[in-house]
């Protein structure tokens, strides 16, 4: 039904359906895809269950509404009623008003609510005129059997259960047809479609339920009046699903993964690469925006004002560390900040350096760092290639420090 995956099903699974062993969740294609796109978003949304900034984007609500209207159209057709274009658009109007009044919706692009509505209407009219029961001949209507709409399926794979929802399941000319409606503004290539394993995953459930592999996958790209049809690759879908689940189950770190999708993420306020955009400005602090701009200007004259640049770099790193930021946003530039632990040893001309060499020879470790290659020694210590006791004997010669690295890029105008 409308609003996508049933939350009650995820919270209260039916008998015989197993949770993830590690995270106590039932997997789905969308959850695996979320992890692939950004492990950090997956963690915030499905493990930590953090509250998002918004419930839907305008694009997602548009897609949900189109799906809801088509679901009703085919439900009625299954029960003997063919809705006219006028009836369908009246139902669309009702659903549109309801959804936009009851949901927290974020508009990302510079389109108005009215423009999104016109786009949804165009989607529906295009589809109805070319693909709906209204466009079929009487003979085609007789051949088309709607088995279900928004059909829930569960798939058992490698000890885990996955669930999904099929937009429409048909039976025609001896084939079970899994239909999917797409409202995307981009059209994939045929190669892209062959790599898409979502419907093929659902076909595993249909294959088991009806004891047949006579299944066809069909995608309607409504905005382009384009239909893709393929046979399911059961083994590829199973492989992709199992690998996706195993990657999540084995994950220890959930790092943010920046991409073009970040603007649509409802968890930006919690992400170290984006949350600076949502932080309230504090007058008593030096704004990160100002630091980035000054740093960018100094970088251009780096050879002449190296000292000034290093000072500004230190301020940005301190600012990022104090605020737990991975990116600091200025007006025109973004500074990505990485901080790592490091160590250093006494300088060549120091007396401590002589004492260190003497100790290494006494320990029988001089051959490992001949001529005192501090990089080799650093690698040995950081990677714990010697025993803890041996490393502890060098403690008085080791000075811990932090190294900060900043990469600068031009900020796109919004």
C-alpha positions as CSV (number, residue, x, y, z in Angstrom):
1,X,0.0,0.0,0.0
2,X,0.9,3.7,-0.1
3,X,4.0,4.9,1.7
4,X,6.1,1.9,0.7
5,X,7.5,-0.9,2.9
6,X,5.2,-1.9,5.8
7,X,6.7,-0.7,9.0
8,X,4.5,-3.0,11.1
9,X,5.9,-6.0,9.1
10,X,9.4,-4.9,9.9
11,X,8.6,-4.6,13.6
12,X,6.3,-7.6,13.9
13,X,7.4,-10.2,11.4
14,X,5.1,-13.1,10.6
15,X,5.8,-16.6,12.0
16,X,8.8,-18.3,10.4
17,X,10.5,-15.1,9.3
18,X,13.9,-14.6,10.7
19,X,15.6,-11.4,11.8
20,X,19.2,-10.4,11.0
21,X,21.3,-12.1,13.7
22,X,23.3,-9.0,14.4
23,X,21.0,-6.1,13.9
24,X,17.5,-7.7,14.6
25,X,16.1,-6.5,11.3
26,X,14.5,-8.0,8.2
27,X,16.4,-7.1,5.1
28,X,15.1,-5.7,1.8
29,X,16.5,-4.5,-1.5
30,X,16.1,-0.9,-0.4
31,X,18.0,-1.5,2.8
32,X,20.9,-3.2,1.1
33,X,20.9,-0.4,-1.5
34,X,21.0,2.2,1.2
35,X,24.1,0.5,2.8
36,X,25.8,0.4,-0.6
37,X,25.1,4.1,-1.3
38,X,26.1,5.2,2.2
39,X,26.9,3.0,5.1
40,X,26.6,5.9,7.5
41,X,23.0,6.7,6.4
42,X,22.1,3.0,6.8
43,X,23.4,3.1,10.4
44,X,21.5,6.2,11.3
45,X,18.3,5.1,9.7
46,X,18.0,1.4,10.4
47,X,20.3,0.7,13.4
48,X,20.3,3.9,15.5
49,X,16.8,4.8,14.2
50,X,17.6,8.5,14.3
51,X,14.9,11.0,13.5
52,X,15.2,12.4,10.0
53,X,15.0,16.0,9.0
54,X,12.1,15.2,6.8
55,X,9.9,12.2,6.0
56,X,9.9,12.5,2.2
57,X,11.3,14.5,-0.6
58,X,9.0,16.0,-3.3
59,X,10.4,13.3,-5.7
60,X,9.6,10.4,-3.4
61,X,6.1,11.7,-2.6
62,X,5.4,12.1,-6.3
63,X,6.5,8.5,-6.9
64,X,4.4,7.3,-4.0
65,X,1.3,9.1,-5.2
66,X,1.6,7.8,-8.8
67,X,2.0,4.3,-7.4
68,X,-1.1,4.7,-5.2
69,X,-3.2,5.9,-8.1
70,X,-2.1,3.0,-10.4
71,X,-2.6,0.5,-7.6
72,X,-6.3,1.6,-7.3
73,X,-6.7,1.5,-11.1
74,X,-5.6,-2.1,-11.3
75,X,-7.3,-3.2,-8.1
76,X,-10.6,-1.9,-9.6
77,X,-9.8,-3.6,-13.0
78,X,-9.1,-6.9,-11.2
79,X,-12.6,-6.6,-9.7
80,X,-14.3,-5.8,-13.0
81,X,-14.3,-2.0,-13.1
82,X,-12.4,0.1,-15.7
83,X,-11.9,3.6,-14.4
84,X,-12.1,6.5,-16.9
85,X,-9.3,9.1,-17.2
86,X,-11.5,11.6,-15.4
87,X,-12.2,9.2,-12.5
88,X,-8.5,8.4,-12.1
89,X,-7.5,12.1,-12.1
90,X,-10.1,12.8,-9.5
91,X,-8.6,10.1,-7.3
92,X,-5.2,11.6,-7.9
93,X,-6.4,15.0,-6.8
94,X,-7.7,13.5,-3.6
95,X,-4.5,11.6,-2.8
96,X,-2.3,14.6,-3.8
97,X,-4.0,16.9,-1.3
98,X,-4.0,14.3,1.5
99,X,-0.3,13.5,1.1
100,X,1.0,17.1,0.8
101,X,-1.0,18.1,3.9
102,X,-0.1,15.2,6.1
103,X,3.6,14.7,5.4
104,X,6.8,16.5,6.2
105,X,8.1,17.0,2.6
106,X,11.4,18.5,1.6
107,X,11.7,20.2,-1.8
108,X,15.3,19.9,-3.0
109,X,15.1,21.3,-6.5
110,X,13.9,24.8,-7.4
111,X,10.4,23.5,-8.4
112,X,7.2,24.6,-6.9
113,X,4.5,22.3,-5.5
114,X,2.3,23.2,-8.5
115,X,5.1,22.2,-10.8
116,X,5.5,18.8,-9.1
117,X,1.8,18.3,-9.4
118,X,1.8,19.0,-13.1
119,X,4.7,16.5,-13.5
120,X,2.7,13.8,-11.6
121,X,-0.4,14.5,-13.7
122,X,1.7,14.2,-16.9
123,X,3.2,10.9,-15.7
124,X,-0.3,9.5,-15.1
125,X,-1.9,10.7,-18.3
126,X,1.1,9.3,-20.3
127,X,0.7,6.0,-18.7
128,X,-3.1,5.8,-18.9
129,X,-3.2,6.7,-22.6
130,X,-0.5,4.1,-23.6
131,X,-0.5,1.3,-21.0
132,X,-3.6,1.2,-18.8
133,X,-6.7,-1.0,-19.3
134,X,-8.3,2.0,-21.2
135,X,-5.7,1.6,-23.9
136,X,-6.3,-2.2,-24.4
137,X,-8.5,-3.9,-26.9
138,X,-11.3,-6.1,-25.7
139,X,-9.3,-9.2,-26.5
140,X,-6.2,-7.8,-24.6
141,X,-8.4,-7.0,-21.6
142,X,-9.6,-10.7,-21.5
143,X,-6.1,-12.0,-21.7
144,X,-4.8,-9.8,-18.9
145,X,-5.2,-11.3,-15.5
146,X,-4.2,-9.2,-12.5
147,X,-3.1,-11.6,-9.8
148,X,-2.3,-8.9,-7.2
149,X,-1.3,-5.3,-6.6
150,X,1.3,-4.2,-4.1
151,X,2.0,-7.9,-3.5
152,X,4.2,-8.6,-0.5
153,X,6.8,-11.3,-1.0
154,X,9.3,-12.9,1.3
155,X,12.5,-14.6,0.2
156,X,14.6,-16.9,2.3
157,X,18.3,-16.7,1.5
158,X,21.3,-18.2,3.3
159,X,19.5,-18.2,6.7
160,X,18.1,-14.6,6.3
161,X,14.7,-13.4,5.2
162,X,14.1,-10.6,2.8
163,X,10.8,-8.9,2.0
164,X,9.6,-6.7,-0.9
165,X,6.6,-5.4,-2.6
166,X,5.7,-6.0,-6.2
167,X,3.8,-3.1,-7.8
168,X,1.6,-5.5,-9.9
169,X,1.7,-9.2,-10.7
170,X,0.0,-10.3,-13.9
171,X,-0.5,-13.6,-15.6
172,X,-0.6,-13.5,-19.4
173,X,0.0,-16.0,-22.2
174,X,1.5,-18.5,-19.7
175,X,3.9,-16.0,-18.1
176,X,3.9,-14.5,-14.7
177,X,4.8,-10.9,-15.2
178,X,6.3,-8.7,-12.4
179,X,5.6,-5.1,-13.2
180,X,7.4,-2.1,-11.7
181,X,6.5,1.6,-12.2
182,X,9.3,4.1,-12.4
183,X,8.9,7.9,-12.1
184,X,12.6,8.7,-12.4
185,X,13.7,11.6,-14.5
186,X,16.6,9.6,-15.9
187,X,16.4,6.7,-18.3
188,X,18.8,3.8,-17.7
189,X,20.5,1.9,-20.5
190,X,19.6,-1.8,-21.2
191,X,22.9,-2.8,-19.6
192,X,21.9,-0.9,-16.5
193,X,18.6,-2.8,-16.4
194,X,20.4,-6.1,-16.7
195,X,22.4,-5.2,-13.5
196,X,19.2,-4.3,-11.6
197,X,18.5,-7.3,-9.4
198,X,15.5,-6.0,-7.4
199,X,12.7,-7.5,-9.5
200,X,14.8,-10.6,-10.2
201,X,15.0,-11.0,-6.4
202,X,11.2,-10.9,-6.2
203,X,11.0,-13.4,-9.0
204,X,12.6,-16.0,-6.7
205,X,9.5,-15.8,-4.4
206,X,7.2,-16.1,-7.4
207,X,9.2,-19.0,-8.8
208,X,8.8,-20.8,-5.5
209,X,5.1,-19.9,-5.0
210,X,3.9,-21.0,-8.4
211,X,6.6,-23.7,-9.1
212,X,7.6,-22.2,-12.4
213,X,10.4,-20.2,-14.0
214,X,8.2,-18.8,-16.7
215,X,8.5,-15.3,-15.4
216,X,9.0,-12.0,-17.1
217,X,10.2,-8.7,-15.5
218,X,8.7,-5.5,-16.8
219,X,9.6,-1.9,-15.9
220,X,7.5,1.1,-17.0
221,X,9.6,4.3,-17.2
222,X,6.5,6.5,-17.2
223,X,8.2,9.8,-17.9
224,X,9.7,8.5,-21.1
225,X,6.9,6.2,-22.3
226,X,9.5,3.4,-22.2
227,X,9.1,-0.2,-21.3
228,X,11.9,-2.6,-20.5
229,X,11.3,-6.4,-20.4
230,X,13.8,-9.0,-19.3
231,X,14.0,-12.6,-18.1
232,X,15.0,-12.8,-14.4
233,X,18.6,-13.9,-13.6
234,X,17.8,-15.8,-10.4
235,X,21.4,-16.7,-9.5
236,X,22.7,-13.1,-10.0
237,X,19.9,-11.7,-7.8
238,X,20.6,-14.3,-5.1
239,X,24.3,-13.6,-5.2
240,X,23.8,-9.8,-5.0
241,X,21.4,-10.1,-2.0
242,X,23.6,-12.5,0.0
243,X,26.7,-10.4,-0.6
244,X,24.8,-7.3,0.4
245,X,23.6,-8.8,3.6
246,X,27.0,-10.3,4.5
247,X,28.6,-6.9,3.9
248,X,26.2,-5.3,6.4
249,X,26.6,-8.1,9.0
250,X,30.4,-8.0,8.8
251,X,30.5,-4.2,8.9
252,X,32.4,-2.6,11.9
253,X,32.7,0.9,10.6
254,X,29.9,2.8,8.8
255,X,31.7,5.6,7.1
256,X,29.8,8.3,5.2
257,X,30.0,8.0,1.4
258,X,29.7,11.4,-0.3
259,X,27.8,11.4,-3.6
260,X,25.2,13.3,-5.7
261,X,22.6,11.7,-3.4
262,X,23.7,13.7,-0.3
263,X,21.3,16.7,-1.0
264,X,18.4,14.2,-0.7
265,X,19.6,12.7,2.5
266,X,17.4,13.4,5.5
267,X,20.3,12.7,8.0
268,X,22.7,15.5,6.8
269,X,22.4,17.2,10.2
270,X,24.1,14.1,11.8
271,X,26.7,13.5,9.1
272,X,30.3,14.8,9.8
273,X,30.6,15.7,6.1
274,X,27.4,17.8,6.0
275,X,26.3,18.8,9.5
276,X,28.3,22.0,9.4
277,X,25.5,23.3,7.0
278,X,23.0,22.8,9.8
279,X,25.0,24.2,12.8
280,X,23.8,27.5,14.3
281,X,26.5,30.2,13.9
282,X,28.2,31.1,17.2
283,X,29.4,34.7,17.2
284,X,32.1,34.0,19.8
285,X,33.7,31.4,17.6
286,X,35.7,31.9,14.4
287,X,33.2,30.7,11.7
288,X,34.4,27.7,9.7
289,X,33.1,29.5,6.6
290,X,35.5,32.4,7.1
291,X,38.4,30.0,7.9
292,X,37.9,28.1,4.7
293,X,37.8,31.2,2.6
294,X,41.0,32.6,4.1
295,X,42.6,29.2,3.7
296,X,41.7,29.0,0.0
297,X,43.2,32.5,-0.6
298,X,46.4,31.6,1.3
299,X,46.8,28.4,-0.6
300,X,47.2,30.2,-3.9
301,X,50.2,32.1,-2.5
302,X,51.6,29.1,-0.6
303,X,55.3,29.5,-1.5
304,X,55.4,33.1,-0.2
305,X,53.2,32.8,2.8
306,X,53.7,29.1,3.9
307,X,53.8,30.0,7.6
308,X,50.4,31.8,7.4
309,X,48.8,28.9,5.6
310,X,50.1,26.4,8.2
311,X,48.6,28.5,10.9
312,X,45.2,28.7,9.2
313,X,45.3,25.0,8.5
314,X,45.8,24.4,12.2
315,X,42.8,26.5,13.1
316,X,40.5,24.6,10.6
317,X,41.7,21.3,12.0
318,X,41.0,22.4,15.6
319,X,37.6,23.7,14.5
320,X,36.7,20.4,12.8
321,X,38.0,18.4,15.7
322,X,36.2,20.4,18.4
323,X,32.9,20.1,16.4
324,X,33.4,16.5,15.2
325,X,33.3,17.6,11.5
326,X,34.6,15.8,8.5
327,X,33.9,18.8,6.2
328,X,33.8,22.5,6.9
329,X,31.8,24.7,4.6
330,X,32.7,28.2,3.5
331,X,30.7,30.4,1.1
332,X,32.6,29.2,-2.0
333,X,34.8,26.3,-0.8
334,X,34.6,23.1,1.2
335,X,37.4,21.9,3.4
336,X,37.5,18.1,3.9
337,X,39.5,17.4,7.1
338,X,41.2,14.1,8.0
339,X,43.0,13.7,11.3
340,X,45.2,10.7,12.2
341,X,47.4,9.8,15.1
342,X,51.1,9.8,14.4
343,X,54.5,9.6,16.3
344,X,57.9,11.2,15.8
345,X,61.4,10.5,17.1
346,X,64.3,12.7,18.3
347,X,66.1,14.7,15.6
348,X,69.4,13.5,14.1
349,X,71.5,16.1,15.9
350,X,70.1,15.4,19.3
351,X,71.6,13.5,22.2
352,X,68.4,11.5,22.5
353,X,68.9,10.2,19.0
354,X,72.2,8.7,20.0
355,X,70.6,7.1,23.0
356,X,67.8,5.6,20.8
357,X,70.3,4.1,18.4
358,X,72.3,2.6,21.3
359,X,69.1,1.0,22.8
360,X,68.0,-0.4,19.4
361,X,71.4,-2.1,19.0
362,X,71.2,-3.5,22.6
363,X,67.7,-4.9,21.8
364,X,69.1,-6.6,18.7
365,X,66.6,-4.6,16.5
366,X,69.1,-2.4,14.7
367,X,69.0,-4.5,11.5
368,X,65.3,-3.8,11.2
369,X,65.9,0.0,11.1
370,X,69.4,0.2,9.7
371,X,70.8,3.8,9.7
372,X,67.7,4.6,11.8
373,X,65.1,4.7,9.1
374,X,62.4,6.5,11.2
375,X,59.7,5.6,8.7
376,X,60.5,1.9,9.1
377,X,60.6,2.3,12.9
378,X,57.3,4.2,12.8
379,X,55.7,1.4,10.8
380,X,56.9,-1.2,13.2
381,X,55.5,0.6,16.2
382,X,52.2,1.7,14.7
383,X,51.5,-1.8,13.2
384,X,52.8,-3.5,16.4
385,X,55.3,-5.7,14.6
386,X,57.4,-6.0,17.8
387,X,56.2,-7.2,21.2
388,X,54.5,-4.8,23.6
389,X,57.4,-5.0,26.0
390,X,59.9,-4.1,23.2
391,X,57.8,-1.1,22.1
392,X,57.4,0.1,25.7
393,X,61.2,0.3,26.1
394,X,61.1,3.0,23.3
395,X,58.4,5.0,25.0
396,X,60.7,7.8,26.2
397,X,61.9,8.4,22.6
398,X,58.4,8.6,21.1
399,X,56.4,11.8,20.9
400,X,52.7,11.3,20.0
401,X,51.1,13.9,17.7
402,X,48.2,14.4,15.4
403,X,48.5,15.1,11.7
404,X,45.7,17.0,10.0
405,X,45.1,16.9,6.3
406,X,42.9,19.3,4.4
407,X,41.7,18.9,0.8
408,X,40.0,21.9,-0.8
409,X,37.4,22.0,-3.5
410,X,35.2,24.6,-5.0
411,X,31.7,24.7,-3.6
412,X,28.9,24.5,-6.2
413,X,26.4,27.4,-6.2
414,X,23.0,26.3,-4.9
